[in-house]
Amino acid sequence: MWMKHRGEASRIRVMLFEMYTLTTSGLAVVLRPILVYKKGGMMAGAVCLLLLIGCSGQVGQSKVAEQRSLLPKVTVVLNSLGIGFPEPLTENDNPYVTDIEVKTGLQVEVIIPPSHRYEDRVGVMMMSNHIPDLISITDANWVSFYARKQMLTPLDHLLARYAPKLKERIPPEVWEQVSFNGQIYAIPSLHEGRGQEMMYIRKDWLEQLGLEPPATLAEMVNVMRAFTSLRSDDNGLHDIYGTSFIEELGRTSPWFGAYDVQLNQWMERDGQLVYSNVQPEMKEALAFMRTMVQEGLVDPLFPIQTQRGLERQVVDGKLGLFTGTWYDTRGVLERSKARDPRAEWIPLPFPKGPGGSGTFALPQVRSYQVIPATSSHAVEVLKLLTYIGEEGRDTLKLGFEGDVWAWKEGKRVTNMERHNQDHYRGLYANLADMPDEDYTRSRLDSLGIQYQLYDNLRFTSMHARPSAFRSLPTPAMTRYAPLLLKKNDMLIDIILGNRPLEDFDRYVSEWMNEGGRDMTKEANDWYHFSRNQIGSEPPPIQSERSSKHGG
């Protein structure tokens, strides 16, 4: 295994380049790697053919390392998102980054700042004398801000010349979402599906109570009332609830969807873009959720509940239904069954209400890969991303063939132990993830048909409601949106009953007066131009120098 042979891999990784030729001081070095895959692991070796011009003899490893140091170097900054490396591997010393270097002929240096306030830390880098060549970031506001400051490299001509395959694989409407004033400023990495959330319910509890799976809001309430009757006084607490949410109103989208709104999302009404948070239907949704809390159907401590805490409630048998993710079938639901063999969870359709049903849609873009304007390695960056999105996709998305996964009867089958050990490879794959449906199905099915991951993903995507604003944030959004998000605390207080329902009107007034009105105007400027001028350049947005609002 790679970890077993880490010392050997570290010694020879400087020699692993695919037919890469250097000519320096009359010396041409041709390096040919031999990668030998064996069942249960991978061993790497390298055979170097050294052609010496004007001299003879052997060139030692130190000389090879010296020559390698002359290869183009690409410095990449990415967010670990809490994903770690199994010891003794690191972000710069593992078989996957070595494989990238072998196949591209590039030196790749990975920098992983602390995840906490990642955007701020990368912003400091942008103002330093040591700016990296590639930055991966999920915050569209960050991209918009630095594009307006002209601190990012425009990519249109570079993509056309050096990465045409990369350009072709991404739909035109997605390129629009990473463009500013008609220029592309980021290479997008895409989500595999449009939806994320699913609802699950305890089937064994339904059967115990003689109930059918609910379909409407009213039926949901009746079922949750019945679930709370299962509360036990064994521990002196009434701590079984119908459902719960998490901090910042997470895991609430199906309830909002029943009223035809989604939190923090733009929607089209009567030919205009409006912000869902300030619509009358949002007030109705808050009133409904407020009633659920007052009846004791929802855990009132949800404002301080984390995702991990919610999962713990599920495993401990404290919730009858909950909103999770499409991949929870191979996560928290398995742990719940292991804890209590009687626990049987089934997926539940999104509840139907006055506004229909549905959940929020993820943005098509998962992350933005940007090249700072000061980088002199834009061509090498595009070479790296092209490899990750094309030739290197199987290795980085699935793991090494014959080690992490293999073909069996025409289908991919994954060794889950090895898959979990090499989970960190996804940090590199996410730099240029451009999934297609057949590939996604093959990958998800390889993790276990019994989890129904592909079916779940399709279900959530079918019922996801996308935002009507699909572009980089406007100047007003960059300036005001982060501040206005903090006002969502007023909505939480309304649900908890700490504020009267009438305070929603105060929330709307403050939201509009403190930046929302400017955001709405700029959103509609984009919307009307985009809808009426198909094929034309997008409307000009003031640069950082001329914008009265700044960044």
DRENLORO-795220 format. One line per 8 residues: number of its first residue (from 1); their letters; for each residue x, y, z of C-alpha. Coordinates in steps of 0.001 Angstrom, whole numbers, plus 524288, in hexadecimal, padded with zeros to 5 digits. Example, Ala and Ser with C-alpha at 12.3 -4.5 7.8 and 13.67 -1.06 7.14 Angstrom:
! residues 2
1 = as = 8300C,7EE6C,81E78 | 83566,7FBDC,81BE4
//
This chain:
! residues 551
1 = mwmkhrge = 80000,80000,80000 | 803EB,80DF2,7FDDC | 804D2,81119,80C4B | 80D95,80544,80E4A | 816C1,809B9,80394 | 81602,8182F,806BA | 824C4,8190E,808EF | 82788,81328,7FBB0
9 = asrirvml = 81D3B,81BBC,7F547 | 82306,827F2,7FB4B | 8308D,8245F,7F632 | 82C50,821D7,7E852 | 82106,82B70,7E69D | 82A95,83554,7E0F6 | 82CF0,82BCE,7D5C7 | 81ED0,8290C,7D21E
17 = femytltt = 81C14,830DF,7C5D6 | 81602,82BDB,7B973 | 81F9B,82CF4,7AE1F | 822C0,83ACD,7B27A | 82EF9,84083,7AC41 | 8379C,84B33,7B191 | 84301,85180,7AAB5 | 84BB7,8592F,7B3D2
25 = sglavvlr = 85A50,85BE4,7B280 | 85B52,851CB,7A7BE | 8545B,84757,7AFA0 | 8480B,840C9,7AAB3 | 840E2,83886,7B4AC | 835ED,82F89,7B093 | 82E4C,8297B,7BB98 | 82594,81DBB,7B97A
33 = pilvykkg = 81D58,8191D,7C4F7 | 81937,80B30,7C6C8 | 80D2F,80A14,7CF56 | 80A5C,7FC2E,7D38A | 7FCFF,7F998,7D93E | 7FB1C,7EDCA,7E1D9 | 7EF33,7E882,7E8A4 | 7ED87,7EEDE,7F5D0
41 = gmmagavc = 7F6EA,7FA01,7F356 | 7FF4A,80189,7E9FE | 80E16,801E0,7E913 | 81544,80C27,7E162 | 82275,80B92,7DAE1 | 8295B,813BE,7D0C4 | 83310,810D2,7C609 | 83AB3,81C9A,7C149
49 = lllligcs = 84156,81CE5,7B418 | 84BC0,8276F,7B4B6 | 85137,82C51,7A7F7 | 85D4C,8342A,7AABF | 86167,83D84,7A012 | 87002,84001,7A010 | 872CE,837D8,7AC2D | 870C2,82A3D,7B1A8
57 = gqvgqskv = 86DEB,82352,7BE64 | 8627C,82233,7C7B6 | 85A36,82D26,7CCF2 | 85674,82AAB,7DB08 | 849A5,82CE3,7E1B6 | 84DFD,83A2D,7E68E | 85032,83E50,7D878 | 842B4,83976,7D4C0
65 = aeqrsllp = 83D01,84114,7E01D | 8444E,84D13,7DB4E | 83EA8,84B5F,7CDB7 | 8310F,84954,7D360 | 8322C,85621,7DA7C | 832C9,85CC4,7CD3A | 8257D,85790,7C94B | 819F4,8610F,7C99D
73 = kvtvvlns = 814B7,8625A,7D75C | 8066D,864B9,7DA5C | 80285,8691D,7E7F0 | 7F47E,86586,7EB60 | 7ECAC,86A80,7F6FB | 7E0AD,862AF,7FAD1 | 7D776,860BD,8062F | 7D86E,8539E,80D1E
81 = lgigfpep = 7CA28,8548D,81188 | 7CE3D,84C8B,81D45 | 7D396,84137,8153C | 7E04C,83BFB,81ACF | 7EB6B,8337C,815F1 | 7EE75,82628,81BD4 | 7FBB8,8263E,82246 | 80637,82751,81DC7
89 = ltendnpy = 800DD,82D3E,81127 | 7FF4C,83BDA,80EF1 | 7F965,844A2,80497 | 8067B,844ED,7FD85 | 80B3C,83724,80013 | 80157,82CEB,7FBFF | 7FF70,823F3,7F046 | 7F4E0,82C4F,7EA00
97 = vtdievkt = 7FC94,838E4,7E94A | 8082E,830F3,7E469 | 7FF9E,82B27,7D9C8 | 7FB86,838D9,7D5B4 | 809BB,83CFB,7D49F | 80D2F,830C9,7CCE8 | 80265,832EF,7C2F6 | 803C1,841B1,7C15E
105 = glqvevii = 81255,8441E,7C29F | 80F79,84EB0,7CC89 | 81400,85117,7DA4D | 807D0,852CF,7E280 | 80892,85982,7EFAB | 7FC0C,85926,7F78A | 7F930,862EB,80255 | 7EDC3,86051,80B82
113 = ppshryed = 7EAC9,86BC1,81489 | 7E243,86977,82092 | 7D40D,867CA,81C87 | 7CF38,871BD,82663 | 7CD7F,87EB0,81F41 | 7D3D6,878D3,81344 | 7CF8C,88407,80A6B | 7D5DF,88E19,81345
121 = rvgvmmms = 7E29A,88686,813D4 | 7E328,88532,80513 | 7E00B,893B0,803FC | 7EC3D,89686,80BEE | 7F403,88E5F,8023B | 7EEBD,896AE,7F718 | 7F4AA,8A2AD,7FD75 | 801D3,89C58,80056
129 = nhipdlis = 80E3F,89AA9,7F870 | 80C29,88BFC,7F790 | 7FFBC,88A6F,7EFB5 | 7FCF5,87C6E,7EB3F | 7FA20,8782E,7DD55 | 7ECD9,87222,7DFF0 | 7E2CD,87497,7EA87 | 7D6EA,86BFE,7ECA6
137 = itdanwvs = 7CBB7,872D8,7F383 | 7BD26,870AF,7F570 | 7B917,87EB3,7F84A | 7B3D6,8856C,7EC05 | 7B489,8928E,7F2F6 | 7C33A,890C0,7F487 | 7C4CE,88E0C,7E600 | 7BC6D,899AD,7E238
145 = fyarkqml = 7C3D6,8A2B9,7EB52 | 7D15B,89F65,7E605 | 7CCB3,89EF1,7D7EA | 7C7B6,8ACDA,7D959 | 7D4C7,8B0AB,7DF17 | 7DB3C,8AB06,7D2DF | 7E363,8A20C,7DB6B | 7DF5B,8958F,7D45C
153 = tpldhlla = 7E3C1,890E2,7C6FD | 7D96F,8917D,7BC26 | 7D918,883F8,7B625 | 7D1A4,8846E,7A940 | 7DD49,8845D,7A000 | 7E54D,87B58,7A897 | 7DA5B,87153,7A917 | 7D85C,871DE,79A6E
161 = ryapklke = 7E6CE,86FB9,797B8 | 7EB91,866E3,7A296 | 7DF91,85FF7,7A828 | 7D530,85E81,79D7F | 7D084,8516A,7A2EC | 7CE85,85792,7B03A | 7C6B4,86281,7A9E4 | 7BE27,85916,7A22C
169 = rippevwe = 7BA87,85076,7ADB1 | 7B43B,85B70,7B55F | 7A6FB,86093,7B07F | 7A65F,86ECA,7ABBB | 79C98,8728A,7B651 | 7A679,86E68,7C099 | 7B143,87690,7BA78 | 7A7EF,8820F,7BBD1
177 = qvsfngqi = 7A7CC,87FAF,7CA6C | 7B682,881AD,7CB53 | 7B72A,88D8F,7C26F | 7B837,89C04,7C53B | 7B6A5,8A689,7BAD5 | 7B738,89C53,7B02C | 7C3C8,895E3,7B4E2 | 7C557,8888F,7BB54
185 = yaipslhe = 7CC80,889A0,7C84F | 7CB5A,87BF0,7CDFD | 7CB24,86DB3,7CA1F | 7BF27,867CB,7D08E | 7BE9F,85ABF,7D75D | 7B0BD,8557B,7D716 | 7A795,84E8B,7E050 | 7A38F,840CE,7DC58
193 = grgqemmy = 79536,84431,7DE14 | 78C96,84FFB,7E00D | 786C6,84B8C,7ECF0 | 78C62,8474F,7F9E6 | 781D3,8459C,80417 | 778AE,83A21,80643 | 76EFC,83711,810EE | 76F1A,82A32,8184A
201 = irkdwleq = 76522,82483,821CE | 76510,81946,82B94 | 75CE2,80EDC,824E6 | 75CFE,80650,83109 | 756FC,81158,838E5 | 74C6E,81348,82E92 | 74914,804D5,82F2D | 74922,804ED,83DFE
209 = lgleppat = 73F3C,8100B,83DC3 | 7374F,80AA8,8326E | 73A3C,81652,829AA | 73D37,81807,81B43 | 7488C,8205B,81632 | 743CE,82E87,815C7 | 74336,83657,80923 | 73D97,843A5,80CE2
217 = laemvnvm = 74119,84D98,81744 | 734F7,84A15,81F16 | 73843,83BA3,81E9E | 7464D,83EBC,82295 | 7417B,845F1,82E9F | 7386E,83ACE,83289 | 7434B,830D2,8313C | 74CD7,83921,83924
225 = raftslrs = 742A6,83AAE,843CE | 74184,82BF3,8445B | 75047,82A73,844D5 | 75132,83348,850BB | 747E1,82A02,857BD | 7531A,8203A,857A4 | 75AB4,828E1,860F7 | 7603D,8219C,86C71
233 = ddnglhdi = 7620E,8267A,87A3A | 76CD9,81C8F,87CAC | 77712,82753,87D15 | 76E26,831A4,882BE | 76DFA,838F9,875E0 | 76401,83AB2,86B1F | 76E3D,83A7C,86086 | 767E2,833A0,854F3
241 = ygtsfiee = 76372,83D1E,84A76 | 75C8D,83C1A,83D91 | 767EE,842C2,836BE | 77289,84CEC,8386C | 77AC5,8567E,830A9 | 788A7,85B53,8326B | 78F6C,86859,83455 | 78CE1,87383,82AC3
249 = lgrtspwf = 78000,86CFF,826E6 | 786EB,861AD,8206F | 77F1C,8559E,81C82 | 77296,85D8A,81AFF | 77161,85EA2,80C3E | 7663B,854B6,80A79 | 75DDF,85C73,81402 | 76077,86932,80CE0
257 = gaydvqln = 75E6D,8624E,7FFE2 | 75089,85F02,803D8 | 74DFA,86DC2,80394 | 754FD,87009,7F694 | 760C5,876FC,7FC64 | 76EBE,87353,7FF9D | 7775F,87A21,8096D | 7818D,8839C,803F9
265 = qwmerdgq = 77D93,8815F,7F5E2 | 7796D,889EF,7EA7A | 76CB3,88692,7E3AC | 764F9,88BC4,7D81D | 757CE,8920B,7DAA3 | 75011,8990B,7D008 | 75BFA,89B03,7C782 | 7647D,8A04F,7D282
273 = lvysnvqp = 76EB1,89A61,7DB69 | 76B29,89B04,7E9C6 | 771F2,895EB,7F5DF | 76A91,88ABD,7FC16 | 76D6A,88EC3,80A1D | 764F9,89AF1,8090A | 75935,894F6,80223 | 74BDC,8934C,808A7
281 = emkealaf = 74CFF,88491,806FE | 75914,884C2,80F9C | 750D1,88A7B,81A83 | 7470F,87F5C,818CF | 751E4,8754C,81989 | 75759,87B77,825DE | 749DD,87B39,82C08 | 74879,86CB2,8291F
289 = mrtmvqeg = 755D5,86960,82E9D | 75306,871DF,83A7E | 746F0,8699A,83D22 | 74EE3,85D0E,83C47 | 7587A,8623C,84661 | 74D81,866CB,84F61 | 7474B,85949,84EEF | 75416,852EB,852A7
297 = lvdplfpi = 75586,84BE8,845A4 | 762C2,85228,842C0 | 76E70,8523F,84BCF | 76EDF,86085,8507D | 77DB0,85FCF,851CF | 77F65,85F0A,8430C | 785DE,86C8D,84229 | 791D5,866ED,848F7
305 = qtqrgler = 79107,85971,842EC | 79BF7,85520,839D2 | 79B0C,84B69,82ECB | 7A273,841A6,8371E | 7991B,8441C,84257 | 78D50,841A1,839AA | 79354,834D1,83531 | 7957E,8310F,84355
313 = qvvdgklg = 786F1,8334C,84602 | 783AC,82A6C,83A8F | 78CC2,81FA4,83F38 | 787EA,820D4,84D3F | 779B9,81F5F,848F3 | 77595,82D1D,84CBE | 76F6B,830F6,83FB7 | 7647E,82ABE,837DA
321 = lftgtwyd = 767B6,83198,82B29 | 7724F,83ABB,8269A | 777BC,841AB,81ACF | 784DC,83C0A,81709 | 78C8C,83A11,80A90 | 78B47,830A2,7FF3D | 79785,82985,803CC | 7931B,8276F,811E0
329 = trgvlers = 78F23,8198B,80E58 | 79D6D,815B3,80F8D | 79FB5,81E5E,81B46 | 796F7,8221A,82687 | 78C2C,81872,822E5 | 795CC,80D2E,82398 | 79A82,811CE,830D7 | 78C6F,812C6,83581
337 = kardprae = 789E0,804B6,83173 | 7965F,80037,83814 | 79220,806DB,844A3 | 78423,801D6,84421 | 78161,7F64E,83B01 | 772EF,7F9CD,83B5E | 77568,8071E,83544 | 770A7,806E3,82734
345 = wiplpfpk = 771A9,8138D,81FA9 | 76B21,815F6,81295 | 76BA8,821CF,8099D | 7601C,82AF6,80A32 | 75AB2,833A5,7FF55 | 75BDC,8421F,801F2 | 74F77,846F4,808BE | 7453A,84D86,80059
353 = gpggsgtf = 7403B,85A96,804FD | 73995,866D6,7FFBD | 74511,86974,7F6A5 | 7478B,85B85,7F23C | 753C4,8545A,7F685 | 7624F,85465,7F456 | 76F98,85746,7F9F1 | 77A87,860CD,7F720
361 = alpqvrsy = 78378,85E83,7EB97 | 7920A,85ECA,7ED0F | 798B5,8686D,7E3FF | 79E41,86182,7D826 | 7ABC2,86640,7DBF0 | 7B190,85F2A,7E7A8 | 7BE4B,866B6,7E7D0 | 7C59F,870E3,7DFF0
369 = qvipatss = 7D3AD,86F01,7DB82 | 7D9EA,87C44,7D92D | 7E763,88046,7D48E | 7ECA0,88CAA,7DAEC | 7F090,896FF,7D102 | 7FE8C,896BC,7D5FD | 80087,88844,7D2EF | 809A2,8851E,7C7B1
377 = havevlkl = 804FE,876F8,7C729 | 7F744,87826,7C1AA | 7FA4E,86EB2,7B6A4 | 7FF82,864A4,7C038 | 7F37D,8665B,7C8D6 | 7EA99,86379,7BD52 | 7F2D9,85784,7BA22 | 7F12B,852D2,7C80F
385 = ltyigeeg = 7E270,854FE,7C828 | 7E0CB,84EA2,7BADD | 7E7B4,84279,7BFCD | 7DF6F,84200,7CC38 | 7D2CB,8437A,7C49B | 7D659,83A1F,7B9A8 | 7E0FD,82FB5,7BA56 | 7E256,83025,7C900
393 = rdtlklgf = 7D3E4,82FB1,7CC2D | 7D2E6,82121,7CF04 | 7DEB8,820FE,7D7E2 | 7DB09,82D23,7DF8A | 7CC60,82ABE,7E061 | 7CC98,81C02,7E23F | 7DA4D,818D4,7E6F8 | 7E4A8,8104A,7E0D7
401 = egdvwawk = 7DEDD,8058D,7D86B | 7E25F,7F821,7DD91 | 7E467,7FDB6,7EB22 | 7D8A6,805DE,7EF0A | 7CF73,80100,7E473 | 7CEA2,7F6F3,7D98E | 7C5D5,7F29F,7CE69 | 7BD3A,7E6EC,7D18D
409 = egkrvtnm = 7B37E,7E1C4,7C79C | 7B3DF,7EE96,7C059 | 7B172,7F70E,7CC55 | 7BA2D,7FEA5,7D57F | 7BB74,7F8F4,7E315 | 7C1DA,800B7,7EDEC | 7C9AD,7FB75,7F954 | 7C36D,803DE,803D2
417 = erhnqdhy = 7CEAA,8028D,80D75 | 7D861,8077A,80373 | 7CEAA,811AB,7FEA8 | 7CD95,8176E,80C36 | 7DC46,81727,80E4D | 7DE85,81EB5,801BC | 7D30E,827F9,8038A | 7DC71,8338D,8033B
425 = rglyanla = 7DE51,831DE,7F491 | 7D18D,83945,7F2D6 | 7D881,845DB,7F680 | 7DFB9,84513,7E993 | 7D42E,83FE6,7E1B5 | 7CBD3,84B57,7E621 | 7D4C5,854D6,7DF16 | 7CEC8,850E2,7D20E
433 = dmpdedyt = 7C2B5,848A5,7D483 | 7B9EF,8484E,7C87B | 7B105,83C9F,7CA98 | 7A7F2,836AE,7C0A1 | 79C3E,82E40,7C3C9 | 7A14F,82102,7BF47 | 7AE38,822E0,7C647 | 7A77A,82769,7D2B2
441 = rsrldslg = 79EA0,81B86,7D2B1 | 7AA01,8123E,7D0B0 | 7B1A9,8189F,7DBB7 | 7A66B,818DB,7E56F | 7A200,80B02,7E25D | 7AFE0,8064C,7E4B0 | 7AE8D,80A9D,7F2E2 | 7A34C,8012C,7F4EC
449 = iqyqlydn = 79681,7FF8D,7ED90 | 78F71,7FD7D,7FA7D | 79178,80BC3,7FE20 | 789A7,8108B,7F24C | 7928F,81C4D,7F142 | 7901A,81EEA,7E2F5 | 78150,81DE5,7E466 | 781CE,826F9,7F01B
457 = lrftsmha = 78A00,830D4,7E8B4 | 7808C,830B8,7DD43 | 774FD,83273,7E66C | 77AB9,83E42,7ED38 | 77EBA,84454,7E047 | 77111,8429D,7DAA0 | 76AEA,849E4,7E5FD | 77556,85460,7E7DF
465 = rpsafrsl = 771B6,8627F,7E545 | 77D01,86A5D,7DFA4 | 77F84,878A9,7E23F | 77B11,881B9,7D76B | 787A5,889A0,7D886 | 792BA,88253,7D1EB | 79E93,88B07,7D0C6 | 7A9E4,88FC1,7D8E8
473 = ptpamtry = 7A4E1,89862,7E3E5 | 7A2FA,8A6A9,7E073 | 7AA33,8B178,7E7CC | 79E9E,8B3B6,7F0CD | 79DB1,8A538,7F3D0 | 7AC1D,8A483,7F6F6 | 7AAB8,8B023,80002 | 79DBC,8AD7F,806B9
481 = aplllkkn = 79A32,89EFE,805CE | 7A35B,89A2B,810BB | 79E17,8A4A0,819E5 | 78FE2,8A233,81681 | 79166,893A6,81900 | 79376,896E4,8274B | 785A2,89C3B,827A5 | 780B4,88E51,82645
489 = dmlidiil = 781D7,88DD3,83510 | 77518,8958C,8351F | 76E97,88A8A,82D83 | 773AD,88082,8373E | 76E52,88889,8428E | 76105,88903,83BEA | 760E4,87A1F,83A8E | 764D5,87870,848C7
497 = gnrpledf = 75A5F,881F6,84D43 | 76448,88B99,852A2 | 75EDA,895CC,84953 | 750D8,897FE,844E7 | 74D8F,89390,83725 | 74B23,8A1DE,833A1 | 759AB,8A483,83504 | 75B2F,89E44,827A3
505 = dryvsewm = 756BC,8AB36,821C6 | 7619B,8B202,82947 | 76B42,8A808,823EA | 766CE,8AAED,815FE | 76821,8B99C,817F0 | 775C6,8B890,81DBB | 77A20,8AF07,8132B | 775C9,8B825,80841
513 = neggrdmt = 77B3F,8C487,80E69 | 78876,8BED3,81223 | 78C99,8BA39,804A5 | 781EB,8B14C,7FFC9 | 77C12,8BB9D,7F6F6 | 7891C,8BD9C,7EFF9 | 78B06,8AEED,7EEEC | 77D8E,8AD47,7E8FC
521 = keandwyh = 77FF2,8B7EB,7DEE7 | 78CDE,8B20E,7DA7B | 78716,8A458,7DA35 | 77C54,8A918,7D127 | 785E2,8B09D,7C89D | 78CE1,8A3C9,7C63C | 7804F,89BFD,7C4D2 | 779ED,8A49B,7BAA2
529 = fsrnqigs = 7863C,8A637,7B2AA | 78919,897A9,7B325 | 77B32,8943A,7AF30 | 779B6,89E67,7A478 | 78770,89E60,79ED0 | 78A4A,89008,79CFA | 79776,88E5B,7968D | 79BF6,89C22,799C2
537 = epppiqse = 7A5E2,8A077,7A39B | 7A08D,8A145,7B17E | 79D7F,8AEBC,7B6F6 | 7A963,8B632,7BBBB | 7AB3F,8B66E,7CA5C | 7B2DF,8C178,7D056 | 7C0FB,8BE39,7D34F | 7C678,8BF7C,7E0E6
545 = rsskhgg = 7CC3E,8CCAC,7DD49 | 7BF7E,8D292,7D89A | 7B56D,8CBF7,7E13C | 7AFC7,8D54D,7EB22 | 7AD95,8C9DB,7F44E | 7BB2A,8C430,7F333 | 7BD1B,8B622,7F756
//
